[in-house]
Amino acid sequence: MRVSMKAMLITTVASTLAIGTAVRAQNLTQDTKKAADKTADVTKDTSKDVAHGTKKAAVKTADVTKDTSKDVAHGTTKAAKKTGHAVDTGAKDTGKAVKKGADKTADAVK
């Protein structure tokens, strides 16, 4: 009877150790899964933040490009108008000089 009691005691202790180990392994697996889920959530959130930041930067870049383009077009228009005005003024001055020269020539011929 003692031998069978020892065998039962050994079986009970071995079962307890096996169950304890299995429970610890299950807990470790659950903790690992929780950590993996948290990592996935952080990665997803970071990805969203990066995408949002990239979009904001792209919009700002587009706005600056648009504003610069408007400024260049406005500057080009102003320059063209000034060039046109200068050409007009130069043409008038040339016309006046030609007329003066013609008048002097006509006076000299008289």
C-alpha positions as YAML, in Angstrom:
chain: A
units: angstrom
residues:
- id: 1
  name: MET
  ca: [0.00, 0.00, 0.00]
- id: 2
  name: ARG
  ca: [2.86, 2.32, 0.72]
- id: 3
  name: VAL
  ca: [4.26, 1.84, -2.74]
- id: 4
  name: SER
  ca: [0.95, 2.68, -4.32]
- id: 5
  name: MET
  ca: [0.61, 5.77, -2.09]
- id: 6
  name: LYS
  ca: [4.07, 6.92, -3.13]
- id: 7
  name: ALA
  ca: [3.17, 6.33, -6.77]
- id: 8
  name: MET
  ca: [-0.04, 8.34, -6.36]
- id: 9
  name: LEU
  ca: [1.82, 11.10, -4.58]
- id: 10
  name: ILE
  ca: [4.44, 11.21, -7.35]
- id: 11
  name: THR
  ca: [1.67, 11.23, -9.98]
- id: 12
  name: THR
  ca: [-0.16, 14.05, -8.17]
- id: 13
  name: VAL
  ca: [3.01, 16.16, -7.84]
- id: 14
  name: ALA
  ca: [3.95, 15.53, -11.47]
- id: 15
  name: SER
  ca: [0.42, 16.46, -12.60]
- id: 16
  name: THR
  ca: [0.51, 19.62, -10.51]
- id: 17
  name: LEU
  ca: [3.86, 20.62, -11.98]
- id: 18
  name: ALA
  ca: [2.65, 19.86, -15.49]
- id: 19
  name: ILE
  ca: [-0.54, 21.88, -15.00]
- id: 20
  name: GLY
  ca: [1.40, 24.77, -13.43]
- id: 21
  name: THR
  ca: [3.81, 24.81, -16.35]
- id: 22
  name: ALA
  ca: [0.93, 24.69, -18.84]
- id: 23
  name: VAL
  ca: [-0.83, 27.58, -17.08]
- id: 24
  name: ARG
  ca: [2.38, 29.64, -17.09]
- id: 25
  name: ALA
  ca: [2.90, 28.88, -20.77]
- id: 26
  name: GLN
  ca: [-0.66, 29.91, -21.54]
- id: 27
  name: ASN
  ca: [-0.19, 33.16, -19.59]
- id: 28
  name: LEU
  ca: [3.05, 33.83, -21.44]
- id: 29
  name: THR
  ca: [1.28, 33.22, -24.76]
- id: 30
  name: GLN
  ca: [-1.50, 35.64, -23.79]
- id: 31
  name: ASP
  ca: [1.02, 38.26, -22.67]
- id: 32
  name: THR
  ca: [2.93, 37.85, -25.94]
- id: 33
  name: LYS
  ca: [-0.32, 38.26, -27.90]
- id: 34
  name: LYS
  ca: [-1.20, 41.41, -25.92]
- id: 35
  name: ALA
  ca: [2.26, 42.86, -26.59]
- id: 36
  name: ALA
  ca: [1.95, 42.03, -30.29]
- id: 37
  name: ASP
  ca: [-1.50, 43.67, -30.43]
- id: 38
  name: LYS
  ca: [-0.18, 46.80, -28.71]
- id: 39
  name: THR
  ca: [2.76, 46.93, -31.12]
- id: 40
  name: ALA
  ca: [0.37, 46.60, -34.05]
- id: 41
  name: ASP
  ca: [-1.82, 49.40, -32.67]
- id: 42
  name: VAL
  ca: [1.17, 51.71, -32.16]
- id: 43
  name: THR
  ca: [2.44, 50.91, -35.65]
- id: 44
  name: LYS
  ca: [-1.00, 51.64, -37.11]
- id: 45
  name: ASP
  ca: [-1.28, 54.93, -35.20]
- id: 46
  name: THR
  ca: [2.23, 55.96, -36.21]
- id: 47
  name: SER
  ca: [1.46, 55.11, -39.82]
- id: 48
  name: LYS
  ca: [-1.65, 57.28, -39.69]
- id: 49
  name: ASP
  ca: [0.33, 60.15, -38.15]
- id: 50
  name: VAL
  ca: [3.04, 59.89, -40.80]
- id: 51
  name: ALA
  ca: [0.46, 59.77, -43.60]
- id: 52
  name: HIS
  ca: [-1.36, 62.78, -42.12]
- id: 53
  name: GLY
  ca: [1.91, 64.72, -41.77]
- id: 54
  name: THR
  ca: [2.93, 63.83, -45.31]
- id: 55
  name: LYS
  ca: [-0.45, 64.97, -46.63]
- id: 56
  name: LYS
  ca: [-0.20, 68.27, -44.72]
- id: 57
  name: ALA
  ca: [3.30, 68.85, -46.07]
- id: 58
  name: ALA
  ca: [2.16, 68.10, -49.62]
- id: 59
  name: VAL
  ca: [-0.76, 70.52, -49.29]
- id: 60
  name: LYS
  ca: [1.51, 73.25, -47.94]
- id: 61
  name: THR
  ca: [4.01, 72.63, -50.73]
- id: 62
  name: ALA
  ca: [1.22, 72.88, -53.29]
- id: 63
  name: ASP
  ca: [-0.02, 76.12, -51.71]
- id: 64
  name: VAL
  ca: [3.46, 77.66, -51.76]
- id: 65
  name: THR
  ca: [3.96, 76.55, -55.35]
- id: 66
  name: LYS
  ca: [0.60, 78.06, -56.32]
- id: 67
  name: ASP
  ca: [1.40, 81.35, -54.56]
- id: 68
  name: THR
  ca: [4.86, 81.51, -56.13]
- id: 69
  name: SER
  ca: [3.37, 80.79, -59.53]
- id: 70
  name: LYS
  ca: [0.88, 83.65, -59.07]
- id: 71
  name: ASP
  ca: [3.68, 86.00, -57.98]
- id: 72
  name: VAL
  ca: [5.79, 85.05, -61.00]
- id: 73
  name: ALA
  ca: [2.85, 85.54, -63.36]
- id: 74
  name: HIS
  ca: [2.06, 88.90, -61.75]
- id: 75
  name: GLY
  ca: [5.72, 89.96, -61.96]
- id: 76
  name: THR
  ca: [5.89, 88.87, -65.60]
- id: 77
  name: THR
  ca: [2.76, 90.89, -66.40]
- id: 78
  name: LYS
  ca: [4.19, 93.97, -64.65]
- id: 79
  name: ALA
  ca: [7.49, 93.59, -66.49]
- id: 80
  name: ALA
  ca: [5.68, 93.21, -69.83]
- id: 81
  name: LYS
  ca: [3.63, 96.35, -69.15]
- id: 82
  name: LYS
  ca: [6.75, 98.31, -68.22]
- id: 83
  name: THR
  ca: [8.51, 97.05, -71.33]
- id: 84
  name: GLY
  ca: [5.50, 98.06, -73.43]
- id: 85
  name: HIS
  ca: [5.44, 101.48, -71.80]
- id: 86
  name: ALA
  ca: [9.19, 101.93, -72.35]
- id: 87
  name: VAL
  ca: [8.87, 100.90, -75.99]
- id: 88
  name: ASP
  ca: [5.95, 103.31, -76.42]
- id: 89
  name: THR
  ca: [7.88, 106.15, -74.77]
- id: 90
  name: GLY
  ca: [10.99, 105.33, -76.81]
- id: 91
  name: ALA
  ca: [8.95, 105.31, -80.01]
- id: 92
  name: LYS
  ca: [7.43, 108.69, -79.15]
- id: 93
  name: ASP
  ca: [10.86, 110.14, -78.34]
- id: 94
  name: THR
  ca: [12.23, 108.73, -81.59]
- id: 95
  name: GLY
  ca: [9.29, 110.25, -83.49]
- id: 96
  name: LYS
  ca: [9.91, 113.63, -81.85]
- id: 97
  name: ALA
  ca: [13.61, 113.49, -82.65]
- id: 98
  name: VAL
  ca: [12.90, 112.56, -86.26]
- id: 99
  name: LYS
  ca: [10.40, 115.43, -86.52]
- id: 100
  name: LYS
  ca: [12.91, 117.89, -85.00]
- id: 101
  name: GLY
  ca: [15.55, 116.67, -87.42]
- id: 102
  name: ALA
  ca: [13.13, 117.00, -90.33]
- id: 103
  name: ASP
  ca: [12.12, 120.50, -89.21]
- id: 104
  name: LYS
  ca: [15.77, 121.57, -88.92]
- id: 105
  name: THR
  ca: [16.47, 120.09, -92.32]
- id: 106
  name: ALA
  ca: [13.46, 121.91, -93.77]
- id: 107
  name: ASP
  ca: [14.60, 125.20, -92.13]
- id: 108
  name: ALA
  ca: [18.11, 124.72, -93.44]
- id: 109
  name: VAL
  ca: [16.82, 124.09, -96.94]
- id: 110
  name: LYS
  ca: [14.64, 127.27, -96.95]
...
